[in-house]
Every structure is written in structure tokens, then in C-alpha cells.
Amino acid sequence: MATRETTYAENDGRSVRTVDDGRARLLRTLGLVVGATFLIVGILGFIPGITTHVDQMDFAGHESGSELFGIFHVSVLHNLVHLLFGVVGLAASRTARGAKLFLLIGGVIYLVLALYGAVIDMNDSVNFVPVDDEDNWLHLGLGIGMIALGLIPLTQRRRTDDLAGTRTGRARA
């Protein structure tokens, strides 16, 4: 993996942070995969056979009779949110920092959505997404997974005395 040196100095005066191009590519790839997955799920939410009872799909609310893969309740709004989330993920992943932010912020959003689903009455009008127990577990897993991926560091710490020989062309003793 190629690295390029940056100007990040640590407090101890003997180390710097270097941007790891391999990690940057990895973060961009992960952001693209997550974004594309959301985009695909948003599309699948409208396809009969993959989504049951598409003809009973409401715009929003818990009374929508449609289920993606026969498991996850979906509505037009729910599918549109997945599509939008996918587009944002693809756009953000043009840069490693954008992908990192997409994964971290998206992960927090999904944790909040899991908490929301856990505390509301699923048969009440406040369940406009719609969510159910299966969705709550999925949202919890997505939130944890996205945050974990977003925590992959872009930089690595290297000691300056290790780099001193390479900067001047001298071999280390």
C-alpha cells in the first residue's frame, strides 16, 4: 500500500500522521458498496415478486401491506428514502473523507431509527416509516456496521525517526 506523507505532527514531536492511499481506496469502495446496496434495495422495494402486495403499498404509514422479501414492511416513502440514501452514498464516496462521513452519519441515523422503532407504538400513526421488529434489528445492525466501517482511520501514525533515514537517503542504523 502506498502512503504519502502529510504535515500532521503529533504532540511528542517524534511522529507524524501519513495518509494511507490503500485505506482511502478501501473507504471509498465501502461507501460505494453501501450506497449501491441502498439504491438497489430502494428499487427492489417497488418490484412485484421481490416485494409482496405492491398493489397494497401506501405512500407512508404502518398500514402498508407491502413487504420487501416478504419480511420488511415498506412504503413508497420508505423506498424513496432508500433510493435517496443510496444516491447520497454514491456521491459522498467520490472522496475517502466523504465516504467516511456518509458511513458515520448514516450509521448514527440508522441507530436513531432503531431506537425510534423500539420506543414507538408500531400500530400508531407515528409509525410513518413503517418499522417493525425485523426492521428494528436490521436498522440496529446497519447502524453498528456502518459506524464500524466509518471508523477505519485514513491516517496511520509513523515515527519521524523511522522516516529520517528515508528522507535524507541515509540507511537507518
N, C-alpha and C positions, 0 to 999 in steps of 0.2 A: 504494500500500500504506500503510495506516495504521500509525502507530507510537505507542507510548505510552512516556513517559519512566519510567525506573526510577531507583533510587538507587545503581546500580553506578558507583563512581568509579574512575578509573584512577590509577596512581601519579604521572603527570605533572601531575595537578591541573587539566588543561585539557580532559579528555574524560570522557564518561560512556558507559555502555552503555545502549542502548534496546532493548526487546523489540519485535520486528517481528511484528505480528499476521499479516501475509502469510506469513512464514516459519513461524509456528506452525501456521497452517492447512495449509501445504504438508506439514510434518512429520506432522501428524495424518492427512492424506489418504494420504501414502506408507505410513504404518504400517497404515492400514486396508486399502489395496490389497494390501500384502504379507501381512497377516494373512488376508484373504479368499482370497487365492491359495492359501495353505497349507490353509485349510479346504476349498476346492474340490478340491485335489489329494488330500487325505485321503479325501474322499467318492468321487472318481473311482477311487481305488485298490481300491474294493470293487465297481465296476460291470463286469459281464461285457461284453466287446467293446472297452471302453476299456482294461481290464486283461485280459491274456491268462491263460488257465488259472486262473481264480478258484477252480475246484474243487480245485486243487493248492496253494492258499495255506496255508502253515504259519503258526502263531502267531508264531514268531520263527525266525531262523536262515537260513543261506545255501542251504539245500536247498529253499526255497520255489520252486515252479515258476511263480509269477505275475510278470508284468512289466507295469508301467504304460506304456501306449502301445507295448508290445512292446519297450521299451528298458530301463527301470529296474526292477530287481528290487524287489519289495515283499512284505511280510508283514503280518499283522494288526497286529503291534506297530508296524511302520513307518508304516502308515496311521493308527493311533491317535496316534502322535507328531505326524504332520502335522496331524491334527484338533486336538489339544491346543495345538500351536504356533499354529494359526490362531485359536483362541479367546483365547489369551493376547494375541496381536497385536491383535485387535479390542478387547479390554478395555483394554489398555495405551494404545491410541490415542485414548482419550477425552480425554487431555491431550497437549499437544505434548511435554512432558518424558517422559511415559510412552512415547509413540511413539519418541522419540529413544533411550530406554533399550532398548526392545524391538529396535530396529534394530541398535544397537551390540552388545548382549549376544547377540542372536540371530545376528548376523554372526560373532562370536567362536565361538559354539557350532558353527556350520557350518564354520568354518576348522579347528577341533579335529576335527570329524567327517571332514573331507577328509584331515587328517593321519593320523587313526586308520585310515581306509581305505587310505591309501598304505603304511602300515607293517605291517599285519596280513597273515597268510596268508588269502586270501579263501575258501579251501576248508577252513578250520579252524573249530572250534566257537566261537571268539572272534568270528567274523563273525555276530553275532546280529542285526544291524540289518535286513536284509543290505545290503552295499555291494559294488559292482564298479567297474570303471574309469569307466564312464559316470556313476555316482553320484558318484565322487570329483571328476570335473571339474565336475559340477553343483554339488556342495557347495562347491567352491572358488569358483566364480562367484557363488553365493548369498552366501557369507561376505564376499567383497570388495564385492559390490554393496550388501549391507545395511549394512556398515560405512561405505561411501562416503555412502549416504543419511543415515545416523545422524550423520555429521559436519557436516551442514548446520547452521550456527550459528543459534540462536534470537535472538541479540542482534546488534546492529551498533554499531560504535564511532562516536561523534559528538563533535566538538569542542565544549566548552562555550562558547567564544567565538562559535561559529556559532549556538548556541542562545540566547545572551544577548539578542540583539535580539528574538527571538520571545517570550521570557519576559516582557519588560517592555513589549512592544508597540512598541519602537523599531525602526526600519529599520536594517539593517546598513550601515555606511559603506563 
